[in-house]
Amino acid sequence: MASNCDRNRRLVRLTQTERRKLSFLSLPILYAIPAFIAVLTLIVFVHEMGHYLVARWNGVAIHTFSIGFGPELIGFNDRHGTRWRLSAIPLGGYVRFVGDMNAASMPDPEAAAEYPPEMQDRLFVNKNVWQRIAVVAAGPVANVLLTFVILYALLLGYGRYTIPPVIGDVVSGGIAAEAGLLPGDTVVSVDGFGVSSFSDFQRLIATAPGRQVTVVIARAAEQQTLLMIPAIAEETDNFGNRHRVGRIGVSRSVEQSDLTLYRPNPVEAVGMTAQEIRFIVDRTVAFLGDFFVGRGDVEQLGGPVKVAKVSGEVATMGIIALINLAALLSLNIGIFNLLPIPVLDGGHLVYYLIEAARGRPLSQKAQEIGFRVGFAIVGTLMIFTLVNDTLLSILRHAS
């Protein structure tokens, strides 16, 4: 009995750092790995299904549809001759067409030439350039559609809580004050994004640290345009993760009567969902652009370890939060795949667009060199993010 009391007193005296270390030990085991696999499997399946369906509609013979890489765990052959497989490494997937050299859909003209005449018309490499463009673009498009369906369904099902976008207090001498923002101003838009709630304004500012934003306000029935650059601040979320956010020095007190649940009709929800997707794309592209101009923060760059950790954290908040995360990750994976790097969908599209412009494909040697460079870039990025995630995780929870 005494030993139990002593243990309880020691637990009460745990510091915040010690509690964070304990949560770090239990969280991945209970939530991170299964949540990560579930979210990633859904996103990969939808992405690859986009490639698969458009390829089938264009009469392309498909060799393999794989979720994951490496050794096959389970699989079967369908009546069309496609091998459906679940592989051991759940970090992606691929659709491999008949006649491809590898899972990255690198063409193999010599192997393609060996197929009988009746198969030639079904080989991906022999389809016209616009059919190949459609097949390749279908993966990222499927990711965007998944994001749209999830966000649209959540918006119709749960609505959105709004607070009037009216400025309350402005910090004297702060960025907002110097730009001319005054208490009582109503925010109309930020960087072209319409603002219907004060939380919209907060999010638009928070996601633009160190980048100039254009704020349109309404004051005395007239609209004014203000320019400001949010200061870079660091905040810590409920899970101990640090984030770089933008701050301009404004606040707003909120009464219960200010909070309104807004439920859009199905037509209006289409526009609201489209704007949300446009916002995510805009901020993702801006985030990637920061690394090219030296403003990027490597702590914000996440790989498999960080995605798994975030998935586990979000899973503790409930299924709706996890579904929201799936929508965000789906869109980001779609954007990443459109980067003009050979082996990614964007690299294939560059090849095919060049072919469409010049009337003939690039030489086999040029394509092979591009694929090798692409493999090197993607491999280096994966290793960097993996090491970066692991080191940051160790350092944060050791401090």
N, C-alpha and C positions, 0 to 999 in steps of 0.2 A: 504494500500500500504506500509506504513511504517513497519507494523508488518511483512509483507512478507520479506522485506529487512533485518530486524533484524534476522528473522529465517534463511535466507540464510547465513548471516554472521556467525551465531552460527554453522551452519553445516560445513562451511569452516574451522572453528577453532577446529573441532572435532579431538581429539588425535587418534593415531593409535589404542590404547586400546579400546576407545569408539566405533570406527568404527568396531572393531572386535566383540564387544558386540552386536552391532546392527545387524551385519551379522549373528551372532549366533542365534539371535531371529527370523530372517526371514528365514534363510536357511532351518532349519528342516521343517518348515511349507510348504515351496514351493517345496522342492526337496527331503529331506531326507526320509520321510516316504514312499511316492509312489515309489521312486527309490529303496529303500531297499526292499519293498514288491515285486516289479517286478523282481529284481535280484534274491532274495531268492526263489521266487516261481518257476522261471525257473530252478534253480539249484536243488531244491528239487524234482520237477517233473521229471527231467532227471534221478536223482539218484533212485527214487522209480520206475520209468518206467524200469530201468535196472533190478531190482529185479522182477518186474511184468512179463516182457517178458520172462526171462529165466525160471521163475516158470511155466508160461503157456506152454512153449516148453517142460517142463518136466512133464506135466500133473498134476500140483498141483492145488487143489481147493483153490480159493482166496476169502476170506471173505470181505475185505475192502481195498480200495485204497484211502488214505486220504492225502490231502494237508492241512497241519496245524493240530493242536491238539484242544481238547476241544469240545464244542457243535458244531453240524453240522449247517452250514448256508444254504447250498443248496446241493442236491445230487440226485442220481438216481441209479437204479439197471439195470445192463446190462443183456443180454440173458444168460450169464454164471453164473448169481447169485451173481456177485461181486457188492458191494455197492461203487460207486464213490462219494466222498464227498469233499466239501470245508468247512474247519472248522474255528472256530473263532480266534484261536491263530496262526498267520502265522510265526511260528518259527521252522518249520520242517515239517515232514510228515512221513507216514509209510504205509507199505503193511502188512496186517494181513492175515495170512493163516487160512483156516478152521482147527479147532482143537487146535489153539494156545490159551494160557491162557490170553495173553494181546497183546498190540500193539508192544511190544518189541520182539515178536516172541518167547516168553518163552513157551516151549512145555507143554502140559497138557495130560499126558498119560491116566489118568482116563477118561477125556472127549473124547479123541480120541477113546478109546475102546468102547464107546457107539454108535459110528456111525455104520450104517449098512454095511455089507460085501462089497457091491458094491462101497462104498465110501472109504474103507480102503486104496486102492491103490492110491487114489488121495490126501491123507493127507501128508503134508510136513514131518511130523515126521516119516512117514513110507517109505520115499524115501531113496535110498542108500546114503551113506555118501558123495560120490563124486557129486551126484546131489545136495545135500544140500550145499556143498561148492560152486558149480557153482552159485547157486541162491544167496547166501550171497555175493559172490565176485562181482556179476554183478552190484551192486549199485556203489561202488567206481570205477569200471572199466568204467561205464557209465559217471561218472564225468570226468575221464581222457579223454575219447573220446570227450566229449563236449569241454573241454579245447583245445584239439588238433584241432578240427574242426574250432573253433573260431580263434585261432592263425594262423592256416594254411590259412584260407580264408582271413584274414587281411593281411598276408604276401604276398599272391598272388595279392590281390587287390591294396595294397598301396605300396608294396616294403619296403625297409629299407634304410634310409639315413646313410651313413658311412663316417667316417673320418679316414685316415690312422693311425694305432695304433703306432705312432712314438712319443717317449718322447720328449717334448720340454725343459722345465726347471725343474731342480731338486733342491729342497731346500737344501742348505748347512747344514750339520749336522742333516738332517731329516732322517726318517726311510728308505726311498728309497736310499738316498745317502750312509748310513751306510751299506746297503745290497749290494751296488755295482752298482746300476742303474745309467746310464749316459745319458745325452742329446744325442739324435740321435739313441738310442736303439729302436728296433722294438719289440713290445710285441707279442709273438707267442701264448701263452696260460697262463691261471691262474687256478691252481688246476685241470688241465686236460681239462678245457673248452677252445675251440679254440677262439681266439680273432681276429676278422676281422675289428673292428672299435675301435677308442679310447674310444668311449662311452661304448663299451663292457668292456674294461679294468677298466674304472671308476666304472661301476656297480659292477663288481666282487670284487673290493677292498672295495667299500662302503658297501656291504652286508656281510662283514667279519670283523666287529669291534672286536678287541681283539683276533682274531683267526689267527693262522699261515697260510699263503698262500704260495704256490709254484708258482713262476713266471718264465716262460721260455722266454728268449729274444734272438733275433738275433743281433749279433754285428760282423761286419767285416766278414760276410758270415759264421760265426760260432754261434752255439747255446750254451747258458749258462743257468744254473738253479740257481735262487736266492730264498732265503727264507726270509720272513719278516712277522712281525705281525703288521697290521694296528692299528694305535692309535684310541681310541674311542673318537669321537667328536659328538657334538650335532648341528643339523641344524633345521631350522624352514621353513616349506613349505609355499606356498602362502596363505594357509588357517589358518596359525597360529599353526599347529600341529608340535610338536617336535619329532625328530627321532634321534636314535643313528646310526651313520655311521662310516665307517672306512676311515682313511686318512693316506697317506704315504709321502706326500710332493712332488708331481709332478704336472705339468700343461702343457698345450699345447695351443699355440695361433692358432686360426682357421681363415683361409682366405676363401673367398667364393669359390675359386677354389678347396679347399680341400674337400668340401662337395659333395658327389656323391650319387645319388639315385640308389640303386641296386635292380633289380627285378629278383629274382631267377626263374628258370623254375619249373614246377610242381614237378618233381622228386627231385630236389635239395631242394625245400621248405619243403619236408617231413623230410629230415635230419636236416634242420635248426629248424623246429618246434619241433622235438624230442629233440634237444639239449636245446631248450628253456624250455621245460617241465622238462628235467633232471636238469637244473639249478634251477628252482623254487622248485623242490622236495628237492634238495640238501640243499638249503638255508633254507627251511622250517624245515627240520630235524635238521640242525645245530642250528636254532633258538630255537627249542624245547629242544635240548640237552644243551643249555646254562643254562636253568633253573635247570638242574640236577647237574651242576657243580658250581652253585652259580654266574654265570655271567649274568643271565637273568634280564631284566628290565621290571617290571610289567606294566610300562606305555606303552610298546609295545604290551602287551597282550590285545587283543580286544574281546569283546563280542557283543551281539546284538546292544547295544547303539552305540558302536564305528563303527560297520559295517554300521549301519543306517546313521551315521554322514558322514562317508567316501563316502557312496553311494550318499548322497545328494551333497557333494562337487564335486565328479567326474561327477555327472549329469550336473553340471553347465558348464563343459568343453566340453559337446557334447555327442552324442549317441555312437560314436566310443570309446571314453574313458570309457563310462559305459559298453560297450560290453567287452572291455579289462578287466575291473574289474570283470565282471561275469566269465570270463575265469579263472582269478587268484583265485577267491573265490571257484569256482567249484573244482579246483584241491586241494585247501587247505581243503575243506570239505571232499573230497575223502580220503586224507591222514589222517585227524582226525578220520574218521570212521574206518580206519584200525588199530587204536591203540588197543592193546590187552586188552580191558576193556569189561567185560560182559555188555550186552545191546547194545554195538556198534557192527558193523559188524566184526571188528577185534576180539572181544571177542568170537563171535559165531564161527569164523574160528578156533580159538585156540581150542575150544571144539571139533570141527569136526576133526581137524588134530590129536588131542589126540585119538579120537575114531578110526580114520583110522590106527594109529600106534599100538594101543593095541587090536584092533579087536572088541571092544565093547564100548558103550558110558560111560561117567562118570555117577555116580549115580545121581538120581533125587535130592537128598539132596545136593550133592556137587554143582550141577548146580544152585539150588535155592539160596544157599549161595553166589555163584559167582554173580548172578544177583542182589542180594541185595547190595553187595559191589559195583557193577558197578553203580547201581542207585545212591548210596551215593556219589561216586566219580564224576559222571557226574553232579548230582544236586549241589554238592559243587562248582564245577568248574563254572557252570552257574551262581550261586549266586555271587561267587567271581568276575567274569568278569563283571556282571551287576553292582554291587556296585562299583567296581574299575572304570569302564567307567563313571558312574554317578558322582562320587566324583572328578575324574580328570577333567571332563568337567566343573563342578562347580568352582573348584579351578582355572582353567586356565582363565575362563572368568570373574572371580571376581577380578583377579589380574590386 
